[in-house]
Every structure is written in structure tokens, then in C-alpha cells.
Amino acid sequence: MLKIENISFSVDGRPLFDGASATIPDGHKVGLVGPNGAGKTTLFRLIKGELTLDGGDISLPQRARIGGVSQEVSASETSLIDTVLEADTERAALMAEAETATGVRIAEVQTRLADIDAWSAEARAATILKGLGFDDDQQKQPCSAFSGGWRMRVALAGVLFAQPDLLLLDEPTNYLDLEGALWLESYLMKYPHTVIVISHDRGLLNRAVNTILHVEDRKLTYYGTPYDGFVKLRAEKRAQLSATAKKQQDRRAHLQGFVDRFRAKASKAKQAQARLKMIERMDMVTPPEEAAKRVFSFPQPDELSPPIINIEGGSTGYGDTVVLRKLNLRIDQDDRIALLGKNGQGKSTLSKLLSDRLPLMDGRMSRSSKLRIGYFAQHQVDELHLDETPLQHLQRERPGTLPPKLRALLAGFGLMAAQAETEVGRLSGGQKARLSLLLATLDAPHLLILDEPTNHLDIESREALVEALTAYSGAVILVSHDMHLLSMVADRLWLVGGGTVKPYEDDLDAYRTMLLTRDAPAKPAKSSKSAPDKPKRPSRDRMQELRSDVRKCEDRIAKIEQMREKLAKKLADPALYENDKVGELEVWNKKYAEVMDALHRAEVMWETAAEKLDAAENA
């Protein structure tokens, strides 16, 4: 159990927490939310002991392990799989010690390795890496072969593999694609210990967590519900506070009116004085401040005749390497298209082709002669001029436009007077993203291509982006790991994979189910008007055969378990670790490893047999 008791903490004299308290029960999945700058990341650092409290106390059970992702792994020559395995420091230390330990200690080491299931570690690490987007070949490559964003995934895989008792994740989906984000949601739901995650991803906050910890006004408030329930409860709470504050203000005004009228009259002086004391004793409720309105104001383009882009038999790629082929795509100005598919399959390649940043290598592509295209990609946020202000960025793009008009454009994207004159290097990530979106839409494009536009935007800004895209009269091509954004904006889905792009005929929920189902088909099933025939139930003989297979597997597992227990007792015998029995010890250790491998294979066979039986019984 994590206990946060009456904590206080200030940064440069500005209080972030003042008498804040919360209790997180063991095993709970918690979403930590609140305005930017409220202290969410600071709270993580306080929990980890990286910062010292001004007052109060934060306590965890003794020996509880805390884990989080603070930075990407180094660009070393260590393979991804070994890097993840090393993240479990206890296992790594025990494995190293097992090579040299003698006497009673080797028995203790072997017992502990068995307790933490050390022998299946590589398979677990590989599963996590695969879920985060690394195939079998990539897992064997060195960390130095991957960029910073991919090494952040490796760091995330490491902390998930280590399974700390308290897992702290700060915006973990920012460097994941949709597929990785959905896998992480599913993983966190089944995580065996306590999780606290800072996120602006509404889907994750509704599916992966079951409670919300809200940071506001230097306090912590715990809500026993996912995000949508929290929003409703908070709105009700704010409405009650507003109503109470209004009643108090009306009561105070009434009392003050009496005082003002009768203070000078001797006959009413005592009554007036009594009312003054009543006013002084009133414990006034402060009405909640209205949340700052987040806005995006996209300029509306003129209308073009359809289609604005049409590709027939197209292919594209880099140099002589073809990445996408057999492209037969049409885009109209009223299209809202989401690109689905794993990283590396060609989503960015398609975006660059459509935005005229890559040539068509084969086939035909026609565009409207007056077509204007706006393009936003995450790397463009990093390419802003850090020593210039947003106003100077616009002056470069619109040299003949007067500053008041440029300031109005900035205000339309939530960059008010103070931010307009602030150097970009001092702006928040969300403010930089707003500036990049403004620059991408400055010419009122007919087609807007957005590649992960929400990475630095808070929830309110994401909702504002949804509203702006809904009102926008141009076409939208959207790549995002934010399922809520995709579901609210996109009305067409394109699946990028297998070297081509095809319409995805089902919806986002079906796509999510497909990704999370291990034996899902590689291609989405085409919709059919007639329902497929229900498979026939297997014959009685076949059912008996399937049940027999399951029993045989269970018997085999039981026998191997007996062998494992005998070997464990043998390895726990101190006499085995005497100096003259080194050769015998190696033999027994080898046998134990062979038995563990056989047990793993037997369990896999049982799972396969049980799945076949279950499918047959439900046919």
C-alpha cells in the first residue's frame, strides 16, 4: 500500500503540494491526471525519493521495489533481449553468482532462481519486446542499431520485465504506435502489482486503469473510477461547489445589506453588529475556476472538385527500394482517413508520398491543380527555431502581415500574448505542438496530414483538436496511437501492411480485438451479408480423442513436476557442494535445466490440447 500523508513541497518558492494526502491500495491501477505544471512528474520523483519533501510523509511496504522509465537505454552493443534481461537485477545477480557459488549458498541461489521463475525469463522478455514492436530478428540486434524513440521502448520493456511492486509510468504511449499502445493497455490491465500512470490518452485511462488520482490546487483527490467516471463525478462536484458558493454569497450580501441599512440606527445597532459577526464567522466556499478553454482554429479551404488525389497501380519508396506497391487509392475533400498498421510498415512513407515529399516510382497519380497540403509530423516540433518567438516564426512565413493579425492567428491556436513573445525553447511541449499545427495549416490546406499530433497535448487540447477537425472542411489523413481521437475523427480506415495499402472494412474496436488476439488472422475478414455456417460439432470419437490428449499432457506434467521436485531436493543437499563433487554438481544442474525445459514444452502442449478441446466443446 502506498500512503501519501499530508505532504508539502515547493519549487522556487511556488508550492506544488500543500497538505496533500492519498492512499493507493496494493494492486490498483491508477491514472494520475491534472493540469500541466500541477506537479504530476514531481510527485513521481518524490515517491522515488529523488526529491526531499518539505513536510509530510510518503511510505511503502518494506523492501517494495519501485520502477519507472526515466531515460532511454544507452546505444550499447548489448542485444535488446539481453538488455531487457539485465533489467531484472536480482535475476542477473543470481545467475552470475550461480557460476561461482559453493556450499550451501549454491542451493539458496538455485532455490531463489526457481522461486522467481528465472528459467522462463528469456521467453517473457521476448514476449514483452514483441508486444512493443520488436520482431525476433530485431531482438538479437544491438541497442546501437535503434534510434532514441525505439530505445525508449526497450527501456519500457525492461521495467515491465522487472515487474516492480510499484510501477510508475510517465506518458508511456508517447513513443509507441497504436499497436504498441493497445498492447500496453492490455498488459497493464493484467499487471500483478500496483501501477500509477501519467497519461493524456483517454482510451488508456478508461481501459488500463480502474481509479484516478487527480492533482489540483496543490491537493490530491482519489476517485474510484476510470477517467470517464472521474469526469462526471468532478463535474458534479464542481457544480455543487458553485451552487454552495452562490448561496453563501447571496446570504452574505443579504446580511451586509441589513448592516449597511441599520448600522447608524441606535435601535438596530446590536442587530447590525450581530450580523457583522455572522459574516466574519462564515466559512466561505471558493467557487471553482473555469477551466481555460483550449482552442484550435483551422482556416477553411475553398472547395475542389473530387477527387483531390487519385493513385492507380502506384508504388513508392526510397532510392531503389520499393516500400509500397499496388496502390489504388482515392481521396476526396470530405474524407477523414486513419492509417492503421505497425511501425515500419509504411505509414510515414505513404504520408510523404501524398504530401509530395516522395516521388511515385511507378503507376499514375493525379492531383487537383490547386491542391494545397498541410503536413504535421512529430519531428517538425523538434525543428522549430528555439531562439525565436512564435511571432517571429509567423513573420517569416507572412512578412507583409501586420503584427496584430499575426497575434490573432496565434491566439486562435491557444498561444496568447505572453507565449507570442516567449522564445520557443522556453515553451512547453504542448505549446510547441500548437505552433507547428498553426504553421501546417497557415495556407488553409485542402488536405491535412497529421502524424501523431497529440504527443504533447493534454486531454483538454486533444478534445479541442477533435472539435477543430470535425469543423474543418478539408480532407484529413491521420496517424495516431490515440484511439479516442481516431474514433471521433476518422470515418475511413486504411490498413498499411504487406507492402501495400488496403481499405479496412471493419471498425476500430474490431481492429483492437484483432491485435490483442494471438491467433487472429493476419488480414481483416471481409464483411459478408450472409453469416458463415456454424462449424459442425466433432464426432464422439474425436471428442474422446481430444480429452485423452489433454489427460496425457496433464499426466506428463505431473511426472515432470515430480522429477523437478526430486532434483530440487538433491540440489538443496549441502553435501553436493563439497569441493570433491564439482563434476557431480554440474551434472545435476544440467539435469535440472533439462527438466525445466521439458516442463515448459509439456505445458505448451497442454495449452494447445486444451484449446482444441475447448473449441470442440463450444462448436
Buried (B, 14 or more C-beta within 10 A) or exposed (E): EBEBBEBBBEEEEEEBBBBBBBEBEEEBBBBBBBBBEBBBBBBBBBBBEEBEBEEBEBEBEEEBBBBBBEEBBEBEEBBBBBBBBBBBEEBBEBBEBBEEBEEEBBBBBBEBBBEBEBBBBBEBBBBBBBBBBBEEEBBEBBBEEBEEEBBBBBBBBBBBBBBBBBBBBBBBBBBBBBBBBBBBBBBBEEBEBBBBBBBBBBBBBBBBBBBBBBBBBBBBBBBEBBBEBBBEBBEEEBEEBBEEBEEBBEEBEEBEEBBEEBBEEEEBEEBBEEBBEBBEEEEEBEBBEEEEEBBBBBBEBEEBEBBBBBBEEBBBBEEEEBBBBBBBBEBBBEBBBBBBBBBBBBBBBBBBBBBEBBEBBEBEBEBBEEBBBBBBBBEBBEEBEEEBBBBBBBBEEEEEEEEEEBBEBBBBBBBEEEBBEBEBEEBEBBBBBBBBBBBBBBEBBBBBBBBBBBBBBBBBBBBBBBBBBEEBBBBBBBBBBBBBBBBBBBEBBBBBBBBBBBEBEBEBEBBBEBBBEEEBEEEBEEEEEEEEEEEEEBEEEEBEBBBEBBEEBBEBBEEBEEBBEEBBEBBBEEEBBEEEEEEEBEEBBEBBEEBBEBBBEBBEBBEEBBEBBEEBEEE
